Amino acid sequence: MKWLSALLVGALLAFLLPMAFGGQEGFWMTSWTKWGTIRPFAHSPGFLFSLPLFVGSAIALRLFFNWHSR
């Protein structure tokens, strides 16, 4: 897996998982998972982006698929 595709999948996960767990009113923003989560658009209260999830999933996907392809 190339870095660009790992970053794209990581970005998708970083947007989708916080929204799947209730957005700003749900579990994601009322527990420890709110650490590192930002609101990318000031006037859009629904969007959240998790920086640790973005970086962590991109690195994990890159490592896993590079190891798996050998």
N, C-alpha and C positions, 0 to 999 in steps of 0.2 A: 504494500500500500504506500503510495506516495504521500509526502507531507501535505500537499494541497487537499487531497481527498480525505486524509485524516482530520485536517482542520475543518473541512466542510461538515463532516459527520459530527465532529465535536461541537461545532456551532449549532447544528440542529438539535443535538441533545441538550445543549446549554439553554436553548429557548424552550424546547418541548417539555422537559422534565419538570421545571418549576411551574409551568402552566398546568401540567397534568395533576400536580399535587395541590391545586387550588389557587394558584396565583398569589396575590398579595394578601388575600383574606384566609388562605388555607394553611396547611401544615408547613409548607416550604418556608414561609416568612415568620412563623411563630416558633420555630425550633432552631437548633444549632445550624441547620442548613442555610439559614439566611446570611451567614458569614460569607462574604465575597460575592453576594448576589446584588446586581445593580439594576436600576430602572433606566434602560437606554434612551427612552423618550420621556421627557418631563411631563407632557400633557396626555400621555397614554398610560393610564394607571394599570392596564392589564399586562403589559409586557415586562418580563423579567429576564435577565441574562446572568447565568452563574459562571463567573470567571474560573473558579477552581474546577468545576465540572468540564468546562471547555478545554482547559489546559490538560487536565488529568486524562480525560477520555481520548484526546488527540494523541498524547504520548502512549497511552496504553494500547490503542488501536494500532499505532505504528509499530510498537514493539511486538505485539502479538502476531500481526500479519507478516512482519519480516521474519520472525522466528518460524512461523508455520509454513512459509513458502520454501524453507531450506530443507 
